[in-house]
Amino acid sequence: MPSSLPLSPFLLFFFFFASPTDAVFSSLLAAAGDGPRFTEAPHFRNGVHCPSISAGAGRAAACDPSYVHIAMTLDAHYLRGSIAAVHSILKHSSCPDTLFFHFFAPAGGRVGGDDLSRLLGSTVRSVFPALRFEVYPFRAELVSGLISSSVRVALQNPLNYVRAYLADVIDSCVQRVVYLDSDVIVVDDVRRLWDDAAARLDSAAAVVAAPEYCHANFTRYFAPTFWAEGGAQAFAGRRHRPCYFNTGVMVMDLHRWRAGGYRRRIERWMEVQRERRIYELGSLPPFLLVFAGEVEGLEHRWNQHGLGGDNLTGECRRLHPGPVSLMHWSGKGKPWDRLDAGNPCPVDQLWKPYDLYVRPSSGASSIAAT
């Protein structure tokens, strides 16, 4: 049965086409009395070889070492993407019951007396009744004073900076987490990513593992004045050549993150940016400044990124050559927007089977997940 969270067609237009802030989302929900509708996902079961997991739920249960931990955000415009991403992860997992999700949602929003983060969590529960997860309200004021203007307004959303605060919020018993953006689809067993990254992080005593792209022009992620004023010194003494990596797919060692004070290191670069404008993008450059040259590289198959085009026009792009385990619609163009506008890119058809959103004019059976 689909989740009973209907919005009027008029409000749905604003929800999915106007890219509202969470404050606007709150007012829309209050006016409608409900939220968008999603059909319930199929229940995916463990294979016979899967490890057993402790009974229970919540943060205490998350301490079971058999879990694969995945962190994502929940917000207004990206809720549909987050649900599709979770659906894809579960569908391709050999041991879906061993996945534990850590969702970060905006704190402070109220909808008819209810907390916005709680409402978003309830929506996830209605779609995935058996999912093991925790929702953490994220206070925008933790980072809002550090955020600078960017080439795209969406990149200024405080939730884009959650990845720097995971270790401060997730229980200290959790050693590692896979951070994923909401505009991804996983078409492989996420445990393979988890195990490969764990082996690489352990062998190098590193903090972050992610696909690297050393062919990219690293200098273009920073202003010319940054390099002219000796910016290269920021990367001196790194273990490897500094290369670009996309922060939408990372495996992070939270113990080492906490011990090394990496959240504060990222914040310091954001403070520099506020003072003298050393880059144009949002949350990516501070991560490059702290980690480029220290990342443990993963196979490119785990982040086929850029499918949303660039940050200004969102033009159509093709998959990169080679195997694909994760597709990432980074850039301006999101598949749900382009599909609803009736002008999808060919690659958006690969996202569509994981979409569980119920359109107002359709019944749940018409979009049942495949």
C-alpha positions as CSV (number, residue, x, y, z in Angstrom):
1,M,0.0,0.0,0.0
2,P,1.3,3.5,-0.7
3,S,2.0,5.9,2.0
4,S,-1.0,8.1,2.7
5,L,0.7,11.5,2.4
6,P,-1.1,13.4,-0.4
7,L,-0.4,16.9,-1.6
8,S,-2.6,18.8,-4.0
9,P,-1.3,19.1,-7.6
10,F,-0.8,22.8,-7.0
11,L,1.4,22.3,-4.0
12,L,3.2,19.4,-5.7
13,F,4.2,21.7,-8.5
14,F,6.0,24.0,-5.9
15,F,7.4,21.0,-4.0
16,F,9.2,19.5,-7.0
17,F,9.6,22.3,-9.5
18,A,10.3,25.4,-7.4
19,S,13.1,23.8,-5.3
20,P,11.7,25.3,-2.1
21,T,13.7,25.8,1.0
22,D,12.7,23.7,4.0
23,A,11.0,26.7,5.5
24,V,8.8,26.9,2.4
25,F,8.3,23.2,2.5
26,S,7.1,23.5,6.1
27,S,4.5,26.1,5.2
28,L,3.3,24.0,2.2
29,L,2.9,20.9,4.4
30,A,1.1,23.0,7.0
31,A,-1.3,24.3,4.4
32,A,-1.9,20.8,2.9
33,G,-2.0,18.9,6.1
34,D,0.2,16.2,4.6
35,G,3.2,15.5,2.4
36,P,4.0,13.9,-0.9
37,R,3.0,10.3,-1.5
38,F,5.4,7.4,-2.1
39,T,4.5,3.8,-2.6
40,E,5.9,1.3,-0.1
41,A,9.1,-0.3,-1.3
42,P,9.4,-4.1,-1.6
43,H,10.8,-5.9,1.4
44,F,14.3,-7.1,0.6
45,R,15.7,-10.0,2.6
46,N,19.1,-11.2,3.6
47,G,20.9,-14.0,1.8
48,V,21.7,-17.2,3.8
49,H,25.4,-16.1,4.2
50,C,24.6,-12.8,5.9
51,P,25.8,-12.1,9.5
52,S,23.2,-12.0,12.2
53,I,22.3,-8.6,13.7
54,S,21.3,-7.7,17.2
55,A,17.6,-7.1,17.8
56,G,16.4,-3.6,18.5
57,A,16.6,-0.2,16.9
58,G,18.0,3.3,17.3
59,R,21.5,4.4,18.3
60,A,22.2,1.5,20.7
61,A,21.5,-1.1,18.0
62,A,23.7,0.8,15.6
63,C,26.8,-0.3,17.6
64,D,26.6,-3.8,16.3
65,P,29.9,-4.2,14.3
66,S,28.2,-6.2,11.5
67,Y,26.4,-3.1,10.2
68,V,27.3,-1.2,7.1
69,H,26.7,2.4,8.1
70,I,25.4,4.9,5.5
71,A,24.9,8.6,6.1
72,M,22.6,10.7,3.9
73,T,20.6,13.9,4.2
74,L,16.8,14.4,4.1
75,D,15.4,17.8,2.9
76,A,12.5,19.2,0.9
77,H,13.6,19.1,-2.8
78,Y,15.9,16.1,-2.4
79,L,13.5,13.8,-0.5
80,R,12.5,12.1,-3.7
81,G,16.1,11.5,-4.6
82,S,17.0,10.2,-1.1
83,I,14.1,7.7,-1.2
84,A,15.2,6.5,-4.7
85,A,18.8,6.2,-3.5
86,V,17.8,4.0,-0.5
87,H,15.6,1.9,-2.7
88,S,18.5,1.2,-5.1
89,I,20.9,0.4,-2.2
90,L,18.4,-2.1,-0.7
91,K,17.6,-3.7,-4.0
92,H,21.2,-4.5,-4.8
93,S,22.4,-5.4,-1.3
94,S,23.1,-9.1,-0.6
95,C,22.4,-8.4,3.1
96,P,19.9,-5.5,3.3
97,D,19.2,-6.2,7.0
98,T,22.8,-5.4,7.8
99,L,22.5,-1.8,6.6
100,F,22.0,1.0,9.1
101,F,21.2,4.5,7.7
102,H,22.0,7.8,9.5
103,F,19.7,10.5,8.1
104,F,20.4,14.2,8.8
105,A,17.4,16.5,8.4
106,P,16.9,20.2,9.1
107,A,16.2,21.1,12.7
108,G,13.7,23.7,13.9
109,G,11.1,23.4,11.2
110,R,7.5,22.9,12.4
111,V,4.6,21.4,10.5
112,G,1.2,21.6,12.2
113,G,3.0,21.3,15.6
114,D,5.2,18.5,14.4
115,D,9.0,18.7,13.9
116,L,10.0,18.7,10.2
117,S,12.8,16.2,10.8
118,R,10.4,13.9,12.5
119,L,7.9,14.2,9.6
120,L,10.6,13.4,7.1
121,G,11.7,10.4,9.1
122,S,8.0,9.2,9.2
123,T,7.9,9.4,5.5
124,V,11.0,7.2,5.2
125,R,9.4,4.7,7.7
126,S,6.2,4.6,5.6
127,V,8.2,3.7,2.5
128,F,10.7,1.3,4.1
129,P,8.9,-0.2,7.2
130,A,11.8,-2.6,8.0
131,L,14.6,-0.1,7.5
132,R,17.1,0.3,10.3
133,F,17.8,4.0,10.6
134,E,18.1,7.1,12.9
135,V,17.2,10.7,12.0
136,Y,19.4,13.4,13.4
137,P,18.1,17.0,13.4
138,F,20.9,19.2,12.0
139,R,21.0,22.8,13.3
140,A,21.8,25.2,10.5
141,E,23.4,27.7,12.8
142,L,26.3,25.3,13.3
143,V,27.5,26.2,9.9
144,S,25.4,29.1,8.5
145,G,27.9,31.7,9.7
146,L,30.6,30.0,7.7
147,I,28.9,29.5,4.4
148,S,29.9,31.8,1.5
149,S,27.9,32.5,-1.7
150,S,28.4,29.9,-4.4
151,V,27.9,29.6,-8.2
152,R,24.6,27.8,-7.4
153,V,22.2,28.7,-4.6
154,A,21.5,25.1,-3.8
155,L,25.1,24.6,-2.9
156,Q,24.6,27.1,0.0
157,N,22.2,24.8,1.8
158,P,23.5,24.1,5.3
159,L,22.8,20.4,4.8
160,N,25.6,20.3,2.1
161,Y,28.0,20.7,5.0
162,V,26.6,17.8,7.1
163,R,29.4,15.6,5.9
164,A,31.9,17.6,8.0
165,Y,29.9,17.0,11.1
166,L,29.1,13.3,11.0
167,A,31.7,12.4,13.5
168,D,30.3,14.9,16.0
169,V,26.8,13.4,15.9
170,I,26.9,9.7,15.1
171,D,27.5,7.5,18.1
172,S,31.2,7.1,18.9
173,C,30.9,3.3,18.6
174,V,30.5,3.7,14.9
175,Q,34.0,3.5,13.3
176,R,33.2,4.1,9.7
177,V,30.4,5.5,7.5
178,V,29.7,5.7,3.8
179,Y,28.5,9.2,3.0
180,L,26.3,9.5,-0.1
181,D,24.6,12.4,-1.7
182,S,20.9,12.2,-2.3
183,D,21.2,12.3,-6.1
184,V,22.8,8.9,-6.5
185,I,21.7,5.4,-7.5
186,V,23.7,2.3,-6.4
187,V,23.6,-0.6,-8.8
188,D,26.0,-2.9,-7.0
189,D,26.3,-4.4,-3.5
190,V,27.2,-1.5,-1.2
191,R,29.1,-3.9,1.1
192,R,31.7,-4.3,-1.6
193,L,32.3,-0.6,-1.4
194,W,32.4,-0.8,2.4
195,D,34.9,-3.8,2.5
196,D,37.2,-2.3,-0.2
197,A,37.3,1.1,1.5
198,A,37.9,-0.5,5.0
199,A,40.9,-2.5,3.7
200,R,42.4,0.6,2.1
201,L,41.8,2.8,5.1
202,D,43.3,0.3,7.5
203,S,46.4,-0.3,5.4
204,A,47.2,3.4,5.2
205,A,45.7,4.6,8.5
206,A,43.8,7.1,6.4
207,V,40.7,9.1,7.2
208,V,38.9,9.3,3.8
209,A,38.5,6.8,0.9
210,A,36.9,8.0,-2.4
211,P,37.4,7.7,-6.1
212,E,40.0,10.2,-7.3
213,Y,40.3,12.0,-10.6
214,C,43.9,13.0,-11.2
215,H,43.3,13.9,-14.8
216,A,41.1,16.8,-13.8
217,N,42.5,20.3,-13.7
218,F,42.9,20.6,-9.9
219,T,43.7,24.3,-10.1
220,R,40.3,25.4,-11.4
221,Y,38.6,24.6,-8.1
222,F,40.3,27.6,-6.6
223,A,40.6,31.3,-7.5
224,P,43.7,32.5,-9.4
225,T,44.6,34.7,-6.5
226,F,44.7,31.7,-4.2
227,W,47.5,30.2,-6.3
228,A,49.2,33.6,-6.9
229,E,49.4,34.1,-3.1
230,G,51.1,30.7,-2.5
231,G,48.1,28.4,-2.3
232,A,50.2,25.5,-3.4
233,Q,51.8,25.5,0.1
234,A,48.5,24.3,1.5
235,F,49.2,20.9,-0.1
236,A,52.9,20.6,0.8
237,G,53.9,17.4,2.5
238,R,50.9,15.3,1.4
239,R,51.4,11.6,0.9
240,H,50.3,11.6,-2.7
241,R,49.8,14.1,-5.5
242,P,46.8,16.3,-4.7
243,C,43.9,15.2,-6.9
244,Y,40.2,16.1,-7.3
245,F,37.7,13.9,-5.6
246,N,33.9,14.2,-5.4
247,T,32.7,14.5,-1.8
248,G,29.3,13.0,-2.7
249,V,30.7,9.5,-2.3
250,M,33.1,9.0,0.6
251,V,33.9,6.4,3.1
252,M,35.1,8.1,6.3
253,D,36.9,6.7,9.3
254,L,35.1,8.5,12.1
255,H,37.5,7.5,14.9
256,R,40.5,9.1,13.0
257,W,38.3,12.1,12.0
258,R,37.6,12.8,15.7
259,A,41.1,12.3,16.8
260,G,42.5,14.5,14.1
261,G,40.0,17.4,14.6
262,Y,39.1,17.4,10.9
263,R,35.8,19.2,11.3
264,R,37.7,22.2,12.8
265,R,40.3,22.0,10.0
266,I,37.5,22.3,7.4
267,E,35.9,25.2,9.3
268,R,39.1,27.1,9.3
269,W,39.3,27.0,5.5
270,M,35.7,28.2,5.4
271,E,36.7,31.1,7.6
272,V,39.5,32.0,5.2
273,Q,37.0,31.9,2.3
274,R,34.8,34.3,4.1
275,E,37.7,36.7,4.5
276,R,39.3,36.6,1.0
277,R,37.3,34.5,-1.4
278,I,39.6,31.6,-2.5
279,Y,37.0,29.5,-4.4
280,E,33.6,29.6,-6.0
281,L,32.0,26.3,-5.2
282,G,30.3,25.3,-1.9
283,S,31.4,22.5,0.4
284,L,33.8,20.8,-2.0
285,P,36.9,23.1,-1.9
286,P,37.4,22.9,2.0
287,F,37.5,19.1,1.7
288,L,40.0,19.4,-1.1
289,L,42.2,21.7,1.0
290,V,42.2,19.3,3.9
291,F,42.3,15.9,2.2
292,A,43.6,16.2,-1.4
293,G,46.7,14.1,-1.5
294,E,45.7,12.1,1.6
295,V,42.7,10.2,0.1
296,E,42.8,6.5,-0.4
297,G,41.6,6.0,-3.9
298,L,38.7,3.7,-4.8
299,E,37.6,2.5,-8.2
300,H,35.9,5.0,-10.4
301,R,33.0,2.6,-10.8
302,W,31.8,3.8,-7.3
303,N,31.2,7.4,-8.5
304,Q,30.1,7.9,-12.1
305,H,29.5,11.6,-11.3
306,G,28.5,14.7,-13.3
307,L,25.3,13.2,-14.7
308,G,23.5,16.3,-13.8
309,G,25.7,18.4,-16.0
310,D,27.5,21.5,-14.8
311,N,26.4,23.8,-12.0
312,L,24.9,26.4,-14.4
313,T,23.0,24.8,-17.2
314,G,22.6,21.1,-16.2
315,E,23.1,19.8,-19.7
316,C,22.7,16.1,-20.6
317,R,25.8,13.9,-20.2
318,R,26.6,10.3,-20.8
319,L,28.1,7.7,-18.5
320,H,31.8,7.5,-18.5
321,P,33.5,4.5,-20.1
322,G,34.0,1.5,-17.8
323,P,32.1,-0.4,-15.2
324,V,29.4,1.3,-13.2
325,S,28.5,0.6,-9.6
326,L,27.1,4.0,-8.6
327,M,25.6,6.8,-10.7
328,H,25.7,10.3,-9.4
329,W,23.6,13.2,-10.8
330,S,26.0,15.9,-9.4
331,G,25.5,19.2,-11.1
332,K,22.4,21.3,-11.7
333,G,20.2,18.8,-13.5
334,K,18.3,16.3,-11.3
335,P,16.6,13.3,-12.9
336,W,13.3,13.8,-11.1
337,D,13.0,17.4,-12.2
338,R,13.8,16.6,-15.8
339,L,11.5,13.6,-15.9
340,D,8.6,15.6,-14.5
341,A,9.3,18.4,-16.9
342,G,8.9,15.9,-19.8
343,N,12.4,16.6,-21.0
344,P,14.6,13.9,-19.5
345,C,18.2,13.1,-20.5
346,P,18.8,9.5,-21.7
347,V,20.7,8.7,-18.5
348,D,17.7,9.8,-16.4
349,Q,15.9,6.6,-17.5
350,L,18.4,4.7,-15.4
351,W,17.2,6.5,-12.3
352,K,13.5,6.2,-13.1
353,P,13.0,2.5,-12.0
354,Y,14.0,3.4,-8.4
355,D,11.5,6.3,-8.1
356,L,8.8,5.5,-5.6
357,Y,7.0,8.8,-5.9
358,V,3.2,8.6,-6.6
359,R,2.0,11.3,-8.9
360,P,-1.4,12.8,-8.1
361,S,-3.0,11.5,-11.3
362,S,-1.6,8.0,-10.8
363,G,-2.3,5.1,-8.5
364,A,0.5,3.4,-6.7
365,S,0.4,0.4,-9.0
366,S,1.3,2.6,-12.0
367,I,4.8,3.4,-10.5
368,A,5.5,0.2,-8.5
369,A,9.2,-0.2,-8.3
370,T,10.8,-2.8,-10.4
